[in-house]
């Protein structure tokens, strides 16, 4: 069941709009490991005309896109920070997302950290929790 709290985007229309209007997605936890869900979701986003930015301590290039070790190293604006790390690490990632001026933060399935969510909401980010854009896109937009 999805986390629901004040300020968290749960309305299908709002999630659809977030998916359509935001172009640049920093995918935190994305590596070249094709077996990891982040790899497939990043490929899905790229296949739907999104710019993906791999963020991983090893700063690997993934799907032909240059990787960065931390969000703060990205030299251009990021619309959405897509969080694929353990929920215990979501707080520092959220603080970095706020620091770089991201518009939204998307906590992937199973990434539920109430303190991080509260921080993101209080900072005015659009916040999606415990959902996956590769699931929501076909459901709300179509293929």
N, C-alpha and C positions, 0 to 999 in steps of 0.2 A: 504494500500500500504506500502511496506517495505521501511524503511529509506535507502537511498543510499548516500554514501559519500566516499571520498578518503580514502582508507585503510579498509573499511568495506567489509567483505567477502560476495559477492553476487553470485559468480560463483558456479553453481551446483556441479562441480567436486571438488572444494575446500571445499564446505560444506560437501559433501559425504566423502572426505578424513578426515576431522575433526571428523565427526561422527564415522568413522571406527577406526581411529588410537588412539584416546584419551580414556583412560580407566577409569580414576577417575574423577567423576563429583561432585563438591560441589553444592548442590541445595539450594540457599539462599531464605529463605521464606518457606521452607518445614516444615510442621507440621504434626501431626497425624490426622488432619481434612481431612477425605476421600472425602469430598465434594469440596475441593480446587483443582484447576488444577495441582498444584505442586505435589500433592500426586499421581495423575494418571501418570504424566510424569515421575516422579522418578521411579515408578513401571515399566513403559515401559522401561526405561533405564536399570534398574536392570535385567529385563527379556531379555535384549539383551547383557548380560555379561558385563555390566558396573558396577563399584563400585560407589555407591552413598553415599554421605556424607550430611546428613541433617544439615542445618545451620539455626538456629532460636533462638531468645532470650531465649526461654524456653528450648533449647537444648534437645528436645525430641528425643527419638529413633523412627525411622520410617522405615518400611519395614525391620526390624531386624538389622538396622544399627545405631550405636551410633550417637547421635546428638551433635552438638557443638554450643555454643552461638554466636561465631564470627569466621570468616575465620582464623584469627590468632591463634586460639586455636587448629586447626587441626595439629596433630603431624607428618604428612607425606605429600609428594608432591601431589598437585592437578593439574590435567591437564586442566579442564574446570570449570569455575564458571558460573553456570546457574542461572540467576537473575529473581526471581519471585516477587520481591518487587515493591512497587509503584515507578514510574519513579523519583519522588523527592528524593528517597533514593539511587538511582543508583550511584551517585557520590561517597559517602563513601564506598559503596560495591566495586566499581571499584578501588578505592585507596587501599583497602584491598587485592583485587585480584592481583594487581601489587606487593604489599608488600610481598605476599607469593610466588611469582614467578609462578603464573598460566600461562599456555601457551595461553589460549583462554578465552574469556568471551562471553557468549551467553545471550543476552537480549531477554526475552520472548516476545510473542505477546503483544503489547501495552506498553512495557517498552522502551520508547524512550526519552532519555535525551541527548541532543546534547553535553553538556559539558562533561558528563561521557564518551560518545562515543569518543569524541576527545581525552580525557585523555588516554583511553585505546589504541587507535590507535597510539598516540605519544609514548606510552610506549612499543610498538612493539607487543602487544597481537593480536592474531587473533580475530576479532570482528564480531559477527553475531547479527543482529538487527531485532527485530519485526518478529521473526520466532519461531517455536516450533520444537524441535527435534523429538517429537512423530508424527509430521506431515511430516517433511522432510525425516525421515528414510524410511517410506514405499514408499514415492514418489521417492527417489533417490536410495534406496538399495533393497527395497522389504520387504516382511513380515519378 
